[in-house]
Amino acid sequence: MFEQAVSLLMANPMSFFWMVIGVVIGIVFGAIPGLSATMAVAIFLPVTYGLTPVVGMACLLGLFVGGISGGLISAILLNIPGTPSSVATCFDGRPMALNGQADKALGGGIVFSFLGTLFGVVALIFIAPFLASVAIKFGPHEYFAVTFFSMSLIITLSSENLCKGLIAGLLGMVFATVGLDNIEASRRLTLDINQLRSGFNVLTVLIGLYAITEVLENCKNVSDNEDAELQDVTMRGFGISVKEGLAQWWNGIRSAVIGLVIGILPGIGGGTSNIVAYTVAKNNSKHPERFGKGELAGVVASETANNAGIGGAMIPLLTLGIPGDTTTAVLLGGLMIHGITPGPLIFEKHGDLMYAIFVLLLLSSFTMLVVEFVGLKGFIKVLKVPKYYLLPVIVILCAVGAFGLNSRIFDIGSVLFFGVVGYLMSRCKYPLPPMILGFILGPILEVNLRRGLTSSQGNFLDFFSRPISGVLIGFTLLYIVYSIYRVMASRRSILITE
């Protein structure tokens, strides 16, 4: 299959060009505080609409890999994580920079970002086909159970407030019901507006929530870049020696496994994995007192974990059609606009494209390594560009991209509408990930529930009598009960202390 994938890529040489463009732009978006890999992929989705599937995915995957890694630049030099995946990188990266070791922090972060990405992609290559071969035996009952389990994780683990996470997830499901019913084609929540008959386009929702919302959020602090003290860097070689790199081998492997496992779990993502890996590294260190004061192991743990999560998050996306995190949720939209439906049959229907994706991820990781080292000074200069120049350009790109989907002004209005909705939710401390993933997973949950009930003549007990669906639904219910108990216990302890 890899031979066919290489042939497909060679037949589309522009895929390499767009991959490099994606990596460079992704690093820029990752490095600038307030922007993110998710935002980069969402903005460039319409750009890929006119490209072939392999060329379009090359661009989006480059944006994904570059965006996740680019966050370490501002985390180390400005003490501002460029993306949520680089929060823990600040803990030791910035102290190292202040101690005159910015080159070591950046070099270590870039090298282990590369190694973490390789680890995740290799795991994706071996795990995804096996999981797809198992999932191909799934029926509507099993798909309902898997989606139900995924939504429980999204709601409970992506938010500090269980109730707000639940509300956000349900709101996303409500927006997903707008339009014609997928089974009976009856109108739902259209308010007699003809444009709503086709529902909200997933791309307009993604662009609005992740691009316009971020623009509105950043409008109130457009001068943050100028007020921060940017650290000058003189890079010597790779920043770290071979001996220093080898000393981190166990820390790197352990962090990569943590990032991979957390990446596979839907709805958690690199924002959690980097902190978990950092905590584990500190707890298992012989010198935990050094952490927070400029310890290379802290940077290595954070950056290895968040990049290993790239391959992990792609596993449920490709094999089950369930996004592992918010960025892969946007990638799901990218696959859909090219007529590719992720799921167990994807290796049978689009096997050459899937292996081309594996190759592109590997090439993107090598490209990211080279581009970050060669263009580091250029990316540092980009950090000095005022946001009041960047934000209007982003808004224009969002509007042009939304209009280009179906040549409708209505889609531009939808982008702005969801941007305002996202901003209001953010101001009220409601998390966005449960909403967008509820929007994507809601229809999958509904369709498979109705198909399952139809096949079992309305007997819901069939969902529990089947081994896979029964175990998953039972485990999900137990997990929800445990999450509610944990929240209640936490509130009780707070009341006692007060």
C-alpha positions as CSV (number, residue, x, y, z in Angstrom):
1,M,0.0,0.0,0.0
2,F,2.9,2.4,0.7
3,E,4.0,1.9,-2.9
4,Q,0.6,3.1,-4.1
5,A,0.7,6.0,-1.6
6,V,4.1,7.1,-3.0
7,S,2.8,6.8,-6.5
8,L,-0.3,8.9,-5.6
9,L,2.0,11.6,-4.1
10,M,4.3,11.6,-7.1
11,A,1.3,12.0,-9.4
12,N,0.4,15.1,-7.3
13,P,3.8,16.8,-6.9
14,M,2.0,20.0,-5.7
15,S,1.2,18.1,-2.4
16,F,4.8,18.6,-1.3
17,F,4.7,22.3,-2.0
18,W,1.4,22.7,-0.1
19,M,2.7,20.6,2.8
20,V,5.7,22.9,3.2
21,I,3.4,26.0,3.0
22,G,1.2,24.4,5.6
23,V,4.1,23.6,8.0
24,V,5.4,27.2,7.8
25,I,2.0,28.9,8.3
26,G,1.2,26.4,11.0
27,I,4.3,27.3,12.9
28,V,3.5,31.0,12.6
29,F,-0.1,30.4,13.9
30,G,1.3,28.2,16.7
31,A,3.9,30.8,17.7
32,I,1.6,33.8,17.8
33,P,-0.3,33.9,21.1
34,G,-4.0,33.8,20.5
35,L,-3.8,31.9,17.3
36,S,-3.7,28.1,17.2
37,A,-3.4,25.0,15.0
38,T,-7.1,24.6,15.0
39,M,-7.6,28.2,13.9
40,A,-5.1,27.7,11.1
41,V,-6.7,24.6,9.8
42,A,-10.2,26.1,10.0
43,I,-9.2,29.2,8.0
44,F,-7.4,27.2,5.3
45,L,-10.2,24.6,4.9
46,P,-11.9,26.6,2.1
47,V,-8.5,27.1,0.4
48,T,-8.3,23.3,0.0
49,Y,-11.8,23.0,-1.5
50,G,-10.5,23.5,-5.1
51,L,-7.5,21.1,-4.6
52,T,-7.4,17.4,-5.1
53,P,-7.9,15.3,-1.9
54,V,-4.3,14.4,-1.5
55,V,-3.0,18.0,-2.1
56,G,-5.6,19.4,0.3
57,M,-4.8,17.0,3.0
58,A,-1.1,17.7,2.6
59,C,-1.8,21.4,3.4
60,L,-4.0,20.6,6.3
61,L,-1.7,18.0,7.9
62,G,1.2,20.4,7.5
63,L,-0.8,23.1,9.3
64,F,-1.6,20.6,12.1
65,V,2.0,19.4,12.7
66,G,3.5,22.9,12.4
67,G,0.8,24.5,14.6
68,I,1.2,22.1,17.5
69,S,5.0,22.5,17.5
70,G,5.1,26.2,16.9
71,G,3.6,27.0,20.3
72,L,6.9,26.3,22.0
73,I,8.5,29.4,20.5
74,S,6.4,32.0,22.3
75,A,6.1,29.7,25.4
76,I,9.9,29.8,25.8
77,L,10.6,33.4,24.6
78,L,7.5,35.2,25.9
79,N,6.2,32.9,28.7
80,I,3.0,32.9,26.7
81,P,2.0,29.5,25.3
82,G,1.2,29.9,21.6
83,T,-1.2,27.0,21.9
84,P,-2.9,25.2,24.8
85,S,-0.6,22.2,24.0
86,S,2.5,24.3,25.1
87,V,1.2,25.5,28.5
88,A,3.6,23.2,30.5
89,T,6.5,24.3,28.2
90,C,6.4,27.7,29.9
91,F,7.1,26.2,33.3
92,D,10.8,25.5,32.6
93,G,11.2,26.9,29.1
94,R,11.0,30.5,30.1
95,P,13.3,30.1,33.2
96,M,15.8,28.5,30.9
97,A,15.6,31.5,28.5
98,L,16.1,33.9,31.4
99,N,19.1,31.9,32.5
100,G,20.7,32.3,29.1
101,Q,19.8,28.9,27.9
102,A,17.1,29.9,25.3
103,D,19.0,27.9,22.6
104,K,19.0,24.8,24.7
105,A,15.3,25.1,25.5
106,L,14.3,25.8,21.9
107,G,16.6,23.1,20.5
108,G,15.4,20.5,23.0
109,G,11.8,21.4,22.4
110,I,12.1,21.2,18.6
111,V,14.0,18.0,18.6
112,F,11.7,16.2,20.9
113,S,8.7,17.7,19.2
114,F,10.0,16.0,16.1
115,L,10.6,12.7,17.9
116,G,7.2,12.8,19.6
117,T,5.5,13.3,16.2
118,L,7.4,10.4,14.7
119,F,6.4,8.2,17.6
120,G,2.7,9.1,17.2
121,V,2.7,8.6,13.4
122,V,4.4,5.2,13.7
123,A,1.8,4.2,16.2
124,L,-0.9,5.5,13.9
125,I,0.4,3.4,11.0
126,F,0.3,0.2,13.1
127,I,-2.8,0.7,15.2
128,A,-5.2,2.4,12.7
129,P,-5.5,-0.5,10.2
130,F,-6.0,-3.0,13.1
131,L,-8.6,-0.9,14.7
132,A,-10.4,-0.4,11.4
133,S,-10.4,-4.2,10.8
134,V,-12.2,-4.6,14.2
135,A,-14.5,-1.7,13.7
136,I,-15.6,-2.9,10.3
137,K,-17.8,-5.5,12.2
138,F,-19.6,-2.7,14.0
139,G,-23.3,-2.1,13.4
140,P,-25.5,0.8,14.4
141,H,-25.6,-0.4,18.0
142,E,-21.9,-0.4,18.4
143,Y,-21.5,2.9,16.6
144,F,-24.1,4.4,19.0
145,A,-22.2,3.0,22.0
146,V,-18.8,4.4,20.8
147,T,-20.2,7.8,20.0
148,F,-22.0,7.9,23.4
149,F,-18.8,7.0,25.1
150,S,-16.9,9.7,23.2
151,M,-19.4,12.4,24.0
152,S,-19.3,11.5,27.7
153,L,-15.5,12.0,27.6
154,I,-15.8,15.3,25.7
155,I,-18.4,16.7,28.2
156,T,-16.7,15.7,31.4
157,L,-13.0,16.0,30.5
158,S,-12.8,19.1,28.4
159,S,-14.3,21.3,31.0
160,E,-13.7,22.2,34.6
161,N,-17.4,22.7,35.1
162,L,-19.4,19.5,34.4
163,C,-22.7,21.4,34.0
164,K,-21.3,23.9,31.6
165,G,-19.6,21.2,29.6
166,L,-22.9,19.4,29.3
167,I,-24.8,22.5,28.3
168,A,-22.2,23.3,25.6
169,G,-22.4,19.8,24.2
170,L,-26.2,19.8,24.1
171,L,-26.1,23.2,22.4
172,G,-23.9,21.8,19.7
173,M,-26.3,18.9,19.2
174,V,-29.3,21.4,18.9
175,F,-27.5,23.4,16.2
176,A,-26.7,20.1,14.4
177,T,-30.5,19.3,14.2
178,V,-31.2,22.4,12.2
179,G,-32.3,21.5,8.6
180,L,-33.7,18.4,7.0
181,D,-33.8,15.2,9.0
182,N,-31.1,12.7,7.8
183,I,-33.6,9.8,7.7
184,E,-37.1,11.2,7.0
185,A,-36.1,14.5,5.4
186,S,-38.5,16.4,7.5
187,R,-37.8,20.1,8.5
188,R,-36.4,20.8,11.9
189,L,-35.8,24.2,13.5
190,T,-35.7,25.9,10.1
191,L,-38.1,28.8,11.2
192,D,-39.4,28.9,7.6
193,I,-36.0,30.2,6.4
194,N,-35.1,28.5,3.2
195,Q,-31.4,28.8,3.7
196,L,-31.7,26.8,6.9
197,R,-33.1,23.8,5.1
198,S,-29.6,22.5,4.4
199,G,-28.6,23.2,8.0
200,F,-25.4,24.9,9.1
201,N,-22.3,23.9,7.2
202,V,-19.8,22.3,9.5
203,L,-17.0,24.5,8.1
204,T,-18.9,27.7,8.8
205,V,-19.4,26.6,12.4
206,L,-15.8,25.7,12.8
207,I,-14.5,28.9,11.3
208,G,-16.9,31.0,13.4
209,L,-16.1,29.3,16.7
210,Y,-12.4,29.0,16.3
211,A,-11.4,31.9,14.2
212,I,-13.9,34.8,14.7
213,T,-14.2,34.0,18.5
214,E,-10.4,34.1,18.8
215,V,-10.3,37.4,16.9
216,L,-13.0,38.9,19.2
217,E,-11.1,37.6,22.3
218,N,-7.9,39.2,21.1
219,C,-9.4,42.5,20.2
220,K,-9.2,43.6,23.9
221,N,-5.5,42.8,24.3
222,V,-4.0,43.6,20.8
223,S,-0.9,45.1,22.4
224,D,0.1,42.0,24.4
225,N,2.9,41.2,21.9
226,E,4.5,44.6,22.2
227,D,4.4,44.7,26.0
228,A,6.1,41.3,26.3
229,E,9.9,41.2,26.5
230,L,11.1,39.1,23.6
231,Q,14.2,37.1,24.3
232,D,17.2,37.3,21.9
233,V,18.4,33.9,20.8
234,T,21.8,32.8,19.4
235,M,21.3,29.2,18.3
236,R,24.4,27.0,18.4
237,G,24.0,23.8,16.4
238,F,20.8,22.0,17.6
239,G,20.9,23.8,20.9
240,I,21.5,20.6,22.9
241,S,24.3,18.1,22.7
242,V,23.9,14.4,21.9
243,K,24.7,13.6,25.5
244,E,22.0,15.9,26.8
245,G,19.5,14.4,24.3
246,L,20.3,10.8,25.2
247,A,20.0,11.6,28.9
248,Q,16.3,12.3,28.2
249,W,15.5,9.0,26.4
250,W,13.3,7.5,29.1
251,N,11.6,10.8,29.8
252,G,10.9,11.1,26.0
253,I,9.5,7.6,25.6
254,R,7.3,7.9,28.7
255,S,6.0,11.3,27.6
256,A,5.3,10.0,24.1
257,V,3.2,7.1,25.4
258,I,1.3,9.5,27.6
259,G,0.6,11.8,24.7
260,L,-0.4,9.0,22.4
261,V,-2.9,7.5,24.9
262,I,-4.4,10.8,25.8
263,G,-4.5,11.7,22.1
264,I,-6.5,8.6,21.3
265,L,-9.2,9.4,23.9
266,P,-11.7,11.7,22.2
267,G,-12.0,15.3,23.4
268,I,-9.0,15.6,25.7
269,G,-6.1,16.5,23.4
270,G,-2.6,18.1,23.8
271,G,-3.8,20.7,26.2
272,T,-4.1,17.9,28.8
273,S,-1.3,15.6,27.7
274,N,1.5,18.1,28.1
275,I,0.5,18.9,31.7
276,V,0.1,15.2,32.6
277,A,3.5,14.3,31.0
278,Y,5.2,17.3,32.8
279,T,3.7,16.2,36.2
280,V,4.8,12.6,35.7
281,A,8.3,13.7,34.7
282,K,8.5,15.9,37.8
283,N,7.2,13.2,40.1
284,N,9.6,10.6,38.7
285,S,12.7,12.9,38.7
286,K,15.6,12.4,41.0
287,H,15.7,16.2,41.4
288,P,12.0,17.5,41.3
289,E,13.1,20.7,43.0
290,R,14.8,21.8,39.7
291,F,11.4,21.8,37.9
292,G,10.1,25.3,37.4
293,K,13.5,26.8,37.7
294,G,14.8,25.8,34.2
295,E,14.9,22.0,33.9
296,L,15.3,20.6,30.3
297,A,13.3,17.5,31.3
298,G,10.2,19.7,31.8
299,V,10.4,21.1,28.2
300,V,11.1,17.6,26.8
301,A,8.1,16.0,28.6
302,S,5.7,18.7,27.5
303,E,6.7,18.9,23.8
304,T,7.1,15.2,23.3
305,A,3.6,14.5,24.7
306,N,1.7,17.1,22.8
307,N,3.3,16.1,19.4
308,A,2.8,12.4,20.1
309,G,-0.9,13.2,20.5
310,I,-1.1,14.2,16.8
311,G,-0.9,10.5,15.7
312,G,-3.0,9.5,18.6
313,A,-5.8,11.9,17.8
314,M,-5.8,10.8,14.1
315,I,-6.5,7.1,15.1
316,P,-10.2,7.5,16.2
317,L,-10.7,10.1,13.4
318,L,-9.7,7.8,10.6
319,T,-10.9,4.5,11.9
320,L,-14.2,5.5,13.7
321,G,-14.9,8.9,12.2
322,I,-14.7,10.4,15.7
323,P,-12.3,13.3,16.2
324,G,-9.7,12.9,18.9
325,D,-9.4,16.6,19.6
326,T,-10.7,19.9,18.2
327,T,-8.1,20.1,15.4
328,T,-9.0,16.7,14.1
329,A,-12.6,17.8,14.3
330,V,-11.7,20.5,11.7
331,L,-9.8,17.9,9.8
332,L,-12.9,15.8,9.7
333,G,-14.5,18.7,7.9
334,G,-11.6,18.7,5.4
335,L,-12.1,15.0,4.6
336,M,-15.9,15.5,4.2
337,I,-15.5,18.4,1.7
338,H,-13.4,16.1,-0.4
339,G,-16.1,13.3,-0.3
340,I,-14.2,11.1,2.1
341,T,-16.1,9.6,5.0
342,P,-13.8,8.4,7.8
343,G,-14.7,5.1,9.4
344,P,-13.9,1.3,9.3
345,L,-14.3,1.1,5.5
346,I,-11.9,4.0,4.8
347,F,-8.9,1.7,4.2
348,E,-10.9,-0.3,1.7
349,K,-12.4,2.7,-0.2
350,H,-9.5,5.1,0.1
351,G,-6.5,2.9,1.1
352,D,-4.0,4.7,-1.1
353,L,-5.1,8.1,0.3
354,M,-4.8,6.8,3.9
355,Y,-1.3,5.6,3.4
356,A,-0.5,8.9,1.6
357,I,-1.7,10.6,4.8
358,F,0.8,8.5,6.8
359,V,3.6,9.4,4.5
360,L,2.6,13.1,4.6
361,L,2.6,13.1,8.4
362,L,6.1,11.6,8.4
363,L,7.3,14.2,5.8
364,S,5.6,17.0,7.7
365,S,7.5,16.1,10.9
366,F,10.9,16.2,9.1
367,T,9.9,19.5,7.4
368,M,8.9,20.9,10.7
369,L,12.3,20.0,12.2
370,V,14.2,21.7,9.3
371,V,11.9,24.7,9.0
372,E,12.0,25.6,12.7
373,F,15.7,25.4,13.0
374,V,16.4,27.2,9.7
375,G,13.6,29.8,10.1
376,L,13.8,30.4,13.9
377,K,14.9,34.0,13.6
378,G,12.2,34.7,11.1
379,F,9.5,33.2,13.4
380,I,10.8,35.3,16.3
381,K,10.4,38.4,14.2
382,V,6.8,37.4,13.4
383,L,6.1,37.6,17.1
384,K,6.8,41.3,16.9
385,V,4.0,41.9,14.3
386,P,1.2,43.9,16.0
387,K,-2.1,42.0,16.3
388,Y,-4.0,44.9,14.9
389,Y,-2.4,44.1,11.5
390,L,-3.1,40.3,11.8
391,L,-6.7,40.2,13.1
392,P,-8.4,42.2,10.2
393,V,-6.6,39.9,7.7
394,I,-7.9,36.8,9.5
395,V,-11.5,38.2,9.4
396,I,-11.3,38.8,5.7
397,L,-9.9,35.3,5.1
398,C,-12.7,33.8,7.1
399,A,-15.4,35.7,5.1
400,V,-13.8,34.9,1.7
401,G,-13.4,31.2,2.8
402,A,-17.0,31.0,4.0
403,F,-18.4,32.6,0.8
404,G,-16.3,30.3,-1.4
405,L,-18.0,27.2,0.0
406,N,-21.3,27.6,-1.7
407,S,-21.2,31.2,-3.0
408,R,-23.8,32.3,-0.4
409,I,-23.8,35.4,1.7
410,F,-25.7,33.4,4.2
411,D,-22.6,31.4,5.0
412,I,-20.7,34.6,5.9
413,G,-23.5,35.5,8.2
414,S,-23.3,32.0,9.7
415,V,-19.6,32.4,10.4
416,L,-20.2,35.8,12.2
417,F,-23.2,34.3,14.1
418,F,-21.2,31.4,15.5
419,G,-18.3,33.8,16.2
420,V,-20.6,35.9,18.4
421,V,-22.0,32.7,20.0
422,G,-18.5,31.4,20.7
423,Y,-17.4,34.8,22.1
424,L,-20.5,34.9,24.5
425,M,-19.8,31.4,25.6
426,S,-16.2,32.1,26.2
427,R,-17.0,35.2,28.3
428,C,-19.5,33.2,30.3
429,K,-16.8,30.4,30.8
430,Y,-18.6,27.8,28.7
431,P,-16.1,25.6,26.9
432,L,-16.1,25.5,23.1
433,P,-14.8,22.0,22.5
434,P,-17.9,20.2,23.8
435,M,-20.1,22.4,21.6
436,I,-18.3,21.7,18.3
437,L,-17.8,18.1,19.0
438,G,-21.4,17.8,20.0
439,F,-22.3,19.4,16.7
440,I,-20.2,16.8,14.8
441,L,-21.1,13.7,16.9
442,G,-24.7,14.6,17.5
443,P,-26.0,13.5,14.1
444,I,-23.9,10.3,14.3
445,L,-25.4,9.5,17.7
446,E,-29.0,10.2,16.5
447,V,-28.8,8.3,13.2
448,N,-27.3,5.2,14.8
449,L,-29.7,5.2,17.7
450,R,-32.7,5.4,15.3
451,R,-31.2,2.7,13.0
452,G,-30.5,0.5,15.9
453,L,-34.0,0.9,17.3
454,T,-35.4,0.2,13.8
455,S,-33.4,-3.0,13.4
456,S,-34.5,-4.2,16.9
457,Q,-38.1,-3.2,16.4
458,G,-37.9,-0.5,19.0
459,N,-36.3,-2.7,21.7
460,F,-33.7,-0.6,23.4
461,L,-32.4,-3.6,25.4
462,D,-30.7,-4.8,22.3
463,F,-28.1,-2.1,22.8
464,F,-27.2,-3.8,26.1
465,S,-27.5,-7.4,24.9
466,R,-24.8,-7.0,22.3
467,P,-21.3,-7.5,23.9
468,I,-19.4,-4.5,22.5
469,S,-22.2,-2.0,22.8
470,G,-23.4,-3.3,26.1
471,V,-19.9,-3.0,27.7
472,L,-19.3,0.4,26.3
473,I,-22.7,1.8,27.3
474,G,-22.3,0.3,30.8
475,F,-18.8,1.7,31.2
476,T,-20.0,5.1,29.9
477,L,-22.9,5.2,32.4
478,L,-20.5,4.3,35.3
479,Y,-18.1,7.0,34.1
480,I,-20.8,9.6,34.0
481,V,-21.9,8.6,37.6
482,Y,-18.3,8.8,38.7
483,S,-17.8,12.2,37.2
484,I,-21.0,13.6,38.9
485,Y,-19.8,12.1,42.2
486,R,-16.4,13.7,41.8
487,V,-17.9,17.1,41.1
488,M,-20.2,16.8,44.1
489,A,-17.4,15.7,46.3
490,S,-15.2,18.6,45.2
491,R,-18.0,21.1,45.9
492,R,-18.6,19.5,49.3
493,S,-14.9,19.8,50.2
494,I,-15.0,23.5,49.2
495,L,-18.0,24.2,51.4
496,I,-16.3,22.4,54.3
497,T,-13.1,24.5,53.9
498,E,-15.1,27.7,53.7
